[in-house]
Amino acid sequence: MYIPRPAKLLFQHDEGWERFLDKNGHQLSDWTKLSVERMLACGTCAMGVRRYCCSSPDCTHSRFLCQTCKSKACSSCGLKGTEQWIAGQQHILPDCDWQHITFTMPHLLWPFFNNNWRLLNDLFRCATRAMLRHARKLGIEVGIFCALHTYGRQLSQHPHIHVSITRGGLDVKHGVWRALFFKKQQVEEIWRGAVIRLLRASYDRVNPGKLPNLGHIRDEKQWKRYLQAQYQRHWKAHFAKKTRGAWRSVKYLGRYLKRPPVAASQLRHYRGGSVVHQYYDHNTQQHKCQKLSQEEMLRRYVSHIPARHFKMVRYYGFLANRKRGSLLPKVYEALEMTPREKPQKPGFAVLMKAFLGTDPYQCILCKGRLRFAGAMVGEHATKMLSDRLHRMAKKRWLQTPALDKCA
């Protein structure tokens, strides 16, 4: 049996989300709460309803379609966002050699970036600035797109950057394509220094003394000494084999950019209690299982919802938005490429046909086409969240003993 939005099972079973809010709500941002609230209302009348009627005058069939939430916490809407993003890259990225690089850091530095989206925003610059500067000194404009991942295989905090860069670039002066590659050892050293400098300058934003197991860091001098010790540790920038075209990287990154961290298939049969999460361990190269409580799984789930307006994908070089219009035609010309036509982004009907084999806009009675006939506006997420918090407060008050109410 197909369950359309299995992430709701984790939040709704045994009032798990309300119990989590009651205990940990003060630690969550308002945007995170709103994102989850929209996800829980996705596909229901609370989000609004559109009415479609059969275009045939002899058929009285009507169909009602509920609005979707488009939230980063929703696995169903994440599927649509993923497919649209992948389709949007097909006509942009040039056919040339690409290098995929994964920038990681020692695990002792991960807690400093936990839900600190201002620091995570600066990580993009740490990973790309040196390569862009080196290429421009040579008079070459390379193309880069990179994505931020905040979690690892076990869904815990593990911030790292995926960078895909062209193995060459446009010679801006002569209009020709020139080969270019970066040495792994130099890139690792630059990345390590950039992250340490970022953390040194962010002592007030990180406030390490209040983090667990870091109470010994009481001033900025001790903070710099601690970072110097981390600088000496092993840092790794993984260079994948070069590929012709960036399609493999696009498909790989697309699976993580628009979707929540937990796969829908792992929550499909959830019936309460603990969650058995399967993951692939790179160290042992084996599939493993971990058992998490409902509260812990909810904590890991919501901790990776990005901040409002935060862009998980960035473009640099000739792929940057302000340069793309003028430099991309020159790149295609230098590579002797024929520009591709902009593909149509797959919408609701296309995805339904591919996934379920049915056309949502086809009349089930006469096989005619359904046409839009009207809509009902849904409630705003802020009101839904306010109503939930009000119900929780009322429930707490009713469960309070009479003597405590009088006091």
Secondary structure, 3 states (H helix, E strand, C coil): CCCCCCHHHHHHHHHHHHHHHHHHHHHCCHHHHHHHHHHHHCCCHHHEEEEEEECCCCCCCEEEEECCCCCCCCHHHHHHHHHHHHHHHCCCCCCCEEEEEEECCCHHHHHHHCCCHHHHHHHHHHHHHHHHHHHHHCCEECEEEEEEEEECCCCCEEEEEEEEEECEEEECCCCEEEECCCCHHHHHHHHHHHHHHHHHCCHHHHCHHHCCCCCCCCCHHHHHHHHHHHHCCCCCEEECCCEECCHHHHHHHHHHHCCCCCCHHHHCCCCCCCEEEEEEECCCCEEEEEEECHHHHHHHHHHCCCCCCCCCEEEEECCCHHHHHHHHHHHHHHCCCCCCCCCCCCCHHHHHHHHHCCCCCECCCCCCEEEEEEEEECCCHHHHHHHHHHHHHHHHHHHCCHHHHHC
